[in-house]
Amino acid sequence: MNPTPPRPAAPPRRVVVLGSTGSVGVQTLQVIEHLRDRGGETLEVVGLAAGRNADELQSQAQRFGRPVTALASPGPDAPSQAFDFTGPDAAQELIESVEADLVVSAIVGIAGLSATAAALRLGRDVALANKETLVAAGELVMPLLTAHGGSLRPVDSEHAAIAACLAGRPVEDVKRVVLTASGGPFREWPADQIRNATPEQALEHPNWDMGPKITIDSATMMNKALEVIEAHHLFGLPAERIAVVVHPQSVVHGFVELRDHGVLAQLGPPDMRGPIQAALTHPCTRPGSAAPLDWATLGRLDFEPPDEDRFPALALARRVITSSGGGGGATLNAANEAAVAAFLERRIPFGRIVELAAGALDALPPRPLTGLDDVYDADRAARAWVEQQI
Ligand code: NDP
C-alpha cells in the first residue's frame, strides 16, 4: 500500500440549486441542511430557481437566508416582484448574475439546458441531474468543460456510481460500463397490458420516489435509454461499451468492467440523497443522510437482461449514438417529453410513448449541431411532429 494520500480539498461553499422545488431539488436542500446539522459542513445557498411553484420557492428562500431567486412561470397570483428574475430565461439570468462554486442542475427536461450551459460557460462545477441536457446537446455541452475549466459531477445514481468506480482510471482500462435498471413498475407485465397502462399505474415506481416525467421514463425504460446517451457523453464511450442490466432491488447502481475482467461496483440504498450528497461534498466524504444498507435483511440481489421486445426504448439510444451528424438526441428527447406529457394528459395510451419517440427519429433526420439554436430547432420540430400524430 502507498502511504495515506493527502486530504482532498474542501468541498464547495456557495451553491445554486436549479429546480429547487422538484424531487431532486428538495432533497438537495435537505442534504445541505443535514450537512450543516450533522456533517459540520456549511454550504451557503446563493441561488434558487424553479418553474411555477412560487409558494415553495418563497418558503425555501426564507429558510436559506434569502438567496437570489428565479421563477420561470410566476402565474397570475404570484407576486412576481417577490423574485429577482422571472420569465423563461430566469434561471439562466440567475446563473449569470450570481457568483457560485457549484450549480446543482435539477430542472426537468430541455428547460434545464440553457442555465446548465450558462453555468459551464462560466467555468462552474455542475452537479448534473438534468440528463436531458446531455441527451439533447452533449456534443455542444461537453466541450464547454475543457474550454472554460468547469466540471460535471453526475447526480444520476448510475453515473455517480460509475464515476466513483472509474476514479480517474484511463478509459482504455475500461472494457465497458454497466448501468443498472430497476425495470420499473411493468417489469413483469405482459406486452398487451403494458400498452394500456394508466398514468396512475405508470407513476407507481417500485423503488424510487421521483418527479412525474422521470417516473414515466422509468416505466417505458426510456429513462435508461436517456442514461445510455448520458453515459456516452460523460465517459466518452461508444454504444457497444455501455450495457444495461435489470436489477430490481436498485442496490447496485453501476458496474465498471475492466479489461483484465475485474469488475468494480458501487452499492448503496435506493435513495437519491446518497448521490446528491456525494456530488455536493466531492471529493470529500461526509456522514450520510440516507439510511445505510442493512446487510442482514438485504437478502438477494438479482440481475437479468432487459427485455427489448417489451421495452423497445433502449434500441433508440444506440441508434442516436451511432447515427452520424448529431441532433438525434435532441429529437429523441423532445419527442419523448412531448409524448410523456400527452400520456399524462390521457391523450395517448402508454404504448404510444416510445412509438412516437421512434417515429420522430424516422421522420426527422438528424442535423449537425453547431450551437444551442440548432438544439432548440430540433426540439421544436420533434414536438410539432408528435402533436401532428396525436
Ligand atoms: P421534478 O418534476 O420533481 O422537478 C422539476 C423541477 O424543475 C421543479 O423544481 C420545477 O419547478 C423545475 N422547473 C421546471 N421547468 C422549469 C423552468 N422552465 N425553469 C426553472 N425551473 C423549472 O423533477 P425531478 O426532480 O424528478 O427531476 C429533475 C431532473 O433530475 C430530471 O432531469 C430527472 O431526469 C433528473 N433525475 C431525477 C431523479 C429523481 O430521483 N427525481 C433521479 C435522477 C435524475 P416547479 O415545480 O416550481 O414547476
Residues whose N, C-alpha, C, O or C-beta is under 5 A from the ligand:
A	BS01	NDP	G19 S20 T21 G22 S23 V24 G25 A49 A50 G51 R52 N53 A72 A91 A106 I107 V108 G109 A111 A129 N130 K131 E132 D156 D209 M210 G211 P212 I214 M272
